[in-house]
Amino acid sequence: MFVKDGLAERVAAEGAGSPADLLMTVDIGNLVELVDKGVTRPVTSPALAAAVPAHLRAADGAWYALSLRARLVWADKSLGLTSVSYDDLADPKWKGKVCIRSGQHPYNVALVAAMIAHVGEAKTEEWLTGLKANLAKKPGGGDRDVARDILGGLCQIGVGNSYYVGLMRSGKGGAEQKTWGEEVAVVLPTFTGGGTHVNASGAALAKHAPNAAEAEKLLEYLLSPEGQKIYAEQNFEYPVRADAAVDPIIAALGKLTPDTLPLAEIAKHRKAASLLVDKVGFDR
């Protein structure tokens, strides 16, 4: 069953009568919400522990990342940009040249939360204020719109998720989006002293799963090399397993070195991140 919004509330309302076995969602905030709502139960499987690095799963096995989406920098090819840090986005040299979707979108809230975890709230506020000063236009639209706006000359660099590159360059979004994807350069940014920020698609075993054993086997399959390959090919995300194949379009972006900051740690700072976005008036 697909539920667009309110998955945690839906399963909580169903209680012991819920037919759900495995709860699958995107964004670390949604995974943590499932746990906070009390609708999951831990899975302690040696196979899962071996497949998923510790920073990409709950310490008690309450949830596991299935695939990763990296927050990347897209740029006008004429810039010749080959490396960049997240800090650089606030450099005054980019004043009036940056495009990005709403700061309150979960993708950006997670990025700001990760920055808080790395450098603290005060320095993150300075960074966010600098980034706001560099915006070419009011934040809005989606990640693919950032590529469109760069191609249209409205800005020179922007921020977007890796899987959107796959959706555009594969042609799955149509011929126009294929042009957007192919005509912008893609760079894997890093935190100073760290790696590239990633968020996750993940899953948790439902608390009242009527078929718990089968659900656990499905989770183990999704995190096997074969399952990871299929998953990555379907959603253009990076596999969680280091030994799993990456879709060729995504592999062509360069080797991903994920930041090892635990996703659970990022989740702890999401509320503070959202408050900072409002404090600096990022979306205004």
N, C-alpha and C positions, 0 to 999 in steps of 0.2 A: 504494500500500500504506500502511495506517495502522499506526503503531507507537506504542502508548501510552507506553511508557517505554523508555529505553535505545537511542534512535535512533543516537547516535554509536557506541555499542558494536556495535550490529547491523551498521552499514555498515562499520565497521573490521574486523569479523570476516569479512565477505564478501570484503573485499579487492578485487582486480582483477576478480573475478567478480560484483561487486555489480550488480544490474540498475537501481539507483537513478540517476536523472538529476538531479532537483532535490530538495533536502532542505528541507522546510518545517517550521518549529517556532515555538513561542512563548517569549518571555522572552529577554532579551539573554544571560543565562547559558548557555542552551542553544545559542544561535548561536555564542558564543565557544567552547563545548565542541566543537562540530563542527570548528572550525578547529584547536583544540588537539589533537584526536584525529587530525589529518592526513587527514580524509576529504573535504576541499573543495579547490577550485582557484579562483583569482580570475577574475572576469569584468570585463574593461575595455571597457565599452560606453558610448559617448557618450550614448546615449539614457537609460541607467540613471543616469549621472552627472548628467544634466540633470534627471531626475525626482526624485531622492532627495537631500535636503540632506546636506552632508558629515557632520553630526553623527549622521545616521541610517543610516550605512553604514560598512563597514570601509574604512580608508584605501587598502587594496590591492584592493578589490573582492571580498573573500572572502565577504562576506554583505551583504544589503540588507534594510532594513526594508520591509515591505509595507503594514502598517497599525499604528496606534498606539492603545494603551489608556492612558487617563489615570487617575492615582490621585487620587480625589476625596474630598471630605468630604460625608457625608450627615447631615442634621440633622432634628430635630423641627421641624415647620413653625411651631409656636407660638413658637419662639425668634426668628423673623424674621431669621435669619442670612443675610446677603447677600455677605459677604466674609470670608475667613479665610486665614491662612498656615499652613504646616506647623509653624512654630515655635509657633503658638497652641495646638496640640494638647497641649503640655506646660504650658500656663498653669494654675496652681492653681485658677482659677475653674471648671475643668472636672473637678475632683476627684470621682471616683465616677460620672462621666457619659459615659465614652468606651467604645465597643465596637469590637473589631477582631479579625480572625482571627490565627492564630499568627504570632509575629514571625519564625519560621523559614520561613514560606511564601515562595516566590520573589518574590511581589509585594511583600511587606514588606521582604525582604532587599534588593531593588533600591532601594526607597525609602530605607532606612537607608544603603545604599551611596552613593546620590546626595547624601544629607545629609553624609556623610563627605567626599565630593569638594568640597562647597561650603564647609564650615566646619572640617573636620578631625575626628580621632577624639575628642579630649578634649571638644569642645563637643557632638559628636553623642552621646557617652555621657551628658552632662548632660541633653540633650534626651530621650533614650530613657528615662532614669531618671524624668524628669518625666512623660512619657507613661504609663509604667507606673503611677506614683502616681495617675493620673487614671482608670485603668480601672475600669469598673463591674463587671466579671466577668473570670474567667480567659479569656485569648485562646483562640479556638477557632471551629469551624464554618467557614462560607464567607462571602463578601462579602454574599450575599443574606440570610444570617442576621442580619447587622448591621442591615439595613433592617427586618427582622421584629422585632428586639429594640427598635429605636427606637420602632416603632409600638406595641409591647407595653409600653412604659414602663420597660424595663430600663436604658436609657441615653438620652442626649439627642443625642449626636453619634457618628459613627463614620467609618470609612474603607472605601471600596470602589472597584472599578474601573468605569470609565465604561460598558463594554459590558454589564455586568450591569444597568445602568439600562435599556438598550435591551431586553434579554431580559425584564425584568420588565414594563416599561410597554407593550411590544408584545403582551403576553399569551402569548408563546411558552412561558413557564414555568408557565402556568395562571392561573386566576382569582385565587387567593389571592396569588400573587406579583405579579400586576398591581396588587393593592391595596397591597402593600408598597411597590412602586416609585412609585406615584402619590401616596401619603400621606406621603412623606418629601421634604424639600427637598434639592436637590443644589447644591453650591457648588464652583467650580473654585479650589482653593487654589494658592498659589504659594510658592516659596522666597523669602526676603528678598532682594530685588535680582535675582530670577530669575523663571522662568515655572513652569508646572505640570509636575510630574513625569510623564513618559511612559515606558512600556515598549513593546515591539514584538512583533508577529508578523513573521517574516522568512523569508528563503530563501537558500540557498547552492547553487552548482553542485557536484554530486558529483565527486570527484577522478577516478573511473573511469567517468563518465557515458557510456554507449554511444550516446546521442543528444544530445551536448552542444550542437550548433547549434540543435536544436529546443528544448532546455531553455532556452537563452538567449533564444530568441524568446518562449517562454512567460513568462519572467521580465519581459521588456520589455512584453508585453501586460498582465500583472498590474499593472504600474506606469504604464500608459497611463491617460488620463482615463476611458476606458470601463471598463477593467479595475478601476480603483480604485473607481469607482462601484458596480460589481457586488460587489466585495469588501466595501465598507463596508456595503452593504445587507444582506449575508448575515451579517456578524459584529458589526454595530453598533460597529465601531471607527472611529477617525478615519483618513481617507486620509493617506498620506505626501505626496502631491502637494498643493500649495497651491491648485491650480486644479480639484481634483476635488470632486465633490458629497459632502456629509455627509448621512447619514440624518437625516430630519426630527426624529426623537425625540432624537437626539444633538445636532443643531443647536440644539434648543430649550433645551439646558442653558446656552448662552452661548458666546461665542467663545473657543476654546482658544488660548492663547498658550503653546506647548510650551517647556519649559526647553531651552535650547540646549546644555546640557552633553552632550558626546558620549556615546552609549550605550557605546562602547568604554571610556570613562573610568569610567563607573559599574561596568562589569564588573570592572575592576581592584580595586575595593574590596569586592567581594561577600564574600570570605573574612573580611575584617576586620569587615564588617557582621554576619555570622553569629556571629562570636566575641563581638561586643559584645552581641548579643541574649542570648546565654548568660551573659555576664559580669554583666549587670544582672538576670538571672533573670526576663526579660520574660514567659516563658510559664508561670512557676510561680505 
